């Protein structure tokens, strides 16, 4: 069963890191916007060095017609 009436090709996946970075005086989110596996440690992102498990996956629908679709699924 599909999440909406649009084709799978109209959906794309983004992976953003939700790891909080701790600095001596403040906390702030990791700004890594995509997971790229390290050739040495595939479970670690080569861009931010955080584990794959810290990246959340969001599946978003962007209809080719340009219509708005609220279909958006997030999973860890």
C-alpha positions as CSV (number, residue, x, y, z in Angstrom):
1,X,0.0,0.0,0.0
2,X,1.4,3.4,-1.0
3,X,1.5,6.3,1.4
4,X,-0.3,8.5,-1.1
5,X,-1.6,8.5,-4.7
6,X,1.7,9.6,-6.2
7,X,4.3,7.3,-7.8
8,X,7.4,6.1,-6.0
9,X,9.5,8.2,-8.5
10,X,7.9,11.3,-7.0
11,X,9.3,10.5,-3.6
12,X,12.8,11.2,-2.5
13,X,14.7,10.4,0.7
14,X,16.8,12.7,2.8
15,X,19.0,11.7,5.7
16,X,19.9,14.3,8.3
17,X,22.0,13.8,11.4
18,X,20.1,14.5,14.6
19,X,23.2,14.2,16.8
20,X,23.6,17.0,19.3
21,X,27.1,18.4,19.5
22,X,28.3,19.3,23.0
23,X,30.7,22.3,23.2
24,X,32.0,23.6,26.5
25,X,29.4,26.4,26.8
26,X,26.5,25.2,24.5
27,X,24.8,22.5,22.6
28,X,23.9,22.7,18.9
29,X,22.7,20.3,16.3
30,X,24.9,18.6,13.7
31,X,24.5,20.3,10.4
32,X,25.2,17.2,8.3
33,X,22.4,16.9,5.7
34,X,23.2,13.5,4.2
35,X,24.7,10.3,5.3
36,X,27.8,9.1,3.4
37,X,29.4,5.9,4.7
38,X,33.1,5.8,5.5
39,X,35.1,3.4,3.3
40,X,36.7,2.2,6.5
41,X,33.7,2.1,8.8
42,X,30.5,1.9,6.8
43,X,28.3,2.6,9.9
44,X,30.0,6.0,10.4
45,X,29.3,9.1,8.3
46,X,32.5,10.4,6.5
47,X,31.0,13.9,6.5
48,X,30.3,14.3,10.2
49,X,31.8,11.2,11.8
50,X,28.5,10.3,13.6
51,X,27.0,6.9,13.5
52,X,24.4,5.8,11.0
53,X,22.0,5.3,13.9
54,X,22.1,9.1,14.6
55,X,20.8,9.9,11.1
56,X,17.1,10.1,10.6
57,X,15.5,9.3,7.3
58,X,12.7,11.4,5.9
59,X,10.8,10.3,2.8
60,X,9.1,13.3,1.1
61,X,6.7,13.4,-1.8
62,X,7.2,16.1,-4.5
63,X,4.5,15.5,-7.1
64,X,5.6,16.1,-10.7
65,X,2.5,18.2,-11.2
66,X,3.7,20.8,-8.8
67,X,0.7,20.2,-6.5
68,X,1.3,20.1,-2.7
69,X,1.5,16.7,-1.0
70,X,1.8,16.4,2.7
71,X,3.2,12.9,2.5
72,X,6.2,12.8,4.7
73,X,7.5,9.9,6.7
74,X,10.4,10.0,9.2
75,X,12.2,6.9,10.6
76,X,15.4,6.3,12.4
